[in-house]
Amino acid sequence: MTVREKYDIDRHDERLKTLRLLTKLLAFFYFSYTLVDIYLLPDITLRSLLLRGCVMLPLTFFLFAYYNRPVSIRRKELAAVLVITLSAVVWCAILLGSENERVLSYFYAGLVFLMVLTIVLTPPFEQSLYSSLFVFACLYSSIWFLSGSTSFYVINHLSLGVPVLVLTLMANYRFSAESLRLYLENVSVEQLREELAARNAELERISHIDPLTGLTNRRGLARYADDLQQHPNAQHCIAAILIDVDHFKAFNDFYGHSEGDNCLRDVANAIRDACRPDDVVCRFGGEEFLILRSDNSSHTRHALALAEEIRVKVMELAIPHQPTQEMRVTISVGVCVAALGTDTELSPLIKAADTALYEAKREGRNRVRVNNQPDNDAHHLSTLSVSNINTAL
């Protein structure tokens, strides 16, 4: 689709509304000038009534009907241009039937048709150009047959007609070019606005994503915590599952940091595969991961089952880890589950999961431990702020 075609489609309704209004006004002026014909040139009264009423009036109704058809705006504008062009021919035919000497003065009004086809109707430039040239040729072909016409009169008429033709065409061209330029500017601005909005949305998204693992980062976790605080549900439970890769420093020292990054990515993928889409899975520290699950099914047994599934998935990755007894990468997991209410903080829940995690490490690693005693006297969770999360470890 060309720019012009897109411009015509996007501006169809606006241009059609203007076209309808202009057509009504032009029709009113054209038919009201029947009275001018009769007043100035009484000898053409019948001729004017017949040609205007029997030829142009049906065409005007046809033109309004054509506006309702599902065709392009350029075709509708072309139809208007053709009707106006024909109205100029009819007007010339009317005046050619007069023998009144005032017909020479009245004939100057024919230049109005040139202005209508260029700066009033403002059709596309090519339509304006061809129709104006046709009307110009019609006027100056008819002028020789007017009663009392002389070469001197024709030259005087041309001295006004040529500038009107040229200047109105220049005005139409400038208007057409300016309209298209403004449209392109608006399109460019709108495209830039959409692109900027998309980039801002993408920046907002990646600002909550850990670049190495693709999991949620601390900032994304804080946003989740804020949402959870604004919509607490005492009927729900929240489970915190804290995961740590065993002997990860030794892994980095033995295999190098590049392989360490690959290891973290593989572990992150295993964790993501085990979780539900609505779980919050984040990279909580260097080799630590946190899972938050909030619903009415997050009882301790469900959280333990998820933690054990993740532990097994990581072992099944069989990532070599020579410095350890298992000879492959394993994880330790701490779990804590509590009711979600409105009178305590999230940090005790994470600290309780952290306590369970260190208990798993003390017992030999590669295991899951649970601790459902958050480090305060409350039994519900509510104040979920960035500072609470950042101080959880």
Order of alpha helices (4+ residues) and beta strands (2+ residues): alpha-alpha-alpha-alpha-alpha-alpha-alpha-alpha-alpha-alpha-beta-alpha-alpha-beta-beta-alpha-beta-alpha-beta-alpha
